[in-house]
């Protein structure tokens, strides 16, 4: 499970992040809303912990922006603003929980666990192994192989691989990949899709005589055997 911590106070950010890591979570730290928006494009997250009083764009506007882009992972506000009005505003704008400072880490951890558990219960997980010309992916265990070679994939690479396997031998556009992997509308100015595809291709086709992931100029990408 990957958690995004958006907090400009380095002491609090480190305290929260180290505590979460000790309990087995992956953590990315951002000190501003702008940095967080960039991070969400690059890596998938299962939950975010967001301070409200951030430099530049505040935490409320950050969450409003994320929800507007279609980001659906749970968001927990962690803020010194503690009036009822503050809490209501945070929850109505898109937050799933609101914890005030000062706080107990044990309480924060319990709230994180509840949000993650609740989110998982709303998603149906199907155990399935997808295969195509020696390339296989276990969707429940998130493990991938090319023949006998186990592939070391990042979370977004796994999402893309599963998407391609489910649509093998069909041309998939960059827009479709963006909307499926990042869950929001495609920005024609970004090259994140190309970078992600390049990374995945280098892993699944490395040292293989039969290439599987191909670029179709002007159209997108396709998973098929040979040219």
Secondary structure, DSSP 8 states (H G I E B T S, - for coil): -EEEEE-S-HHHHHHHHHHHHHTT-EEEEESSHHHHHHHHHHS--SEEEE-SS-SSS-HHHHHHHHHHTT--SEEEEEES--SHHHHHHHHHHT-SEEEESS--HHHHHHHHHHHHHHHHHTS-----EEEETTEEEETTTTEEEETTEEE---HHHHHHHHHHHHTTTS-B-HHHHHHHHTSS---TT--HHHHHHHHHHHHHSTT-SS--EEEETTTEEEE-S--
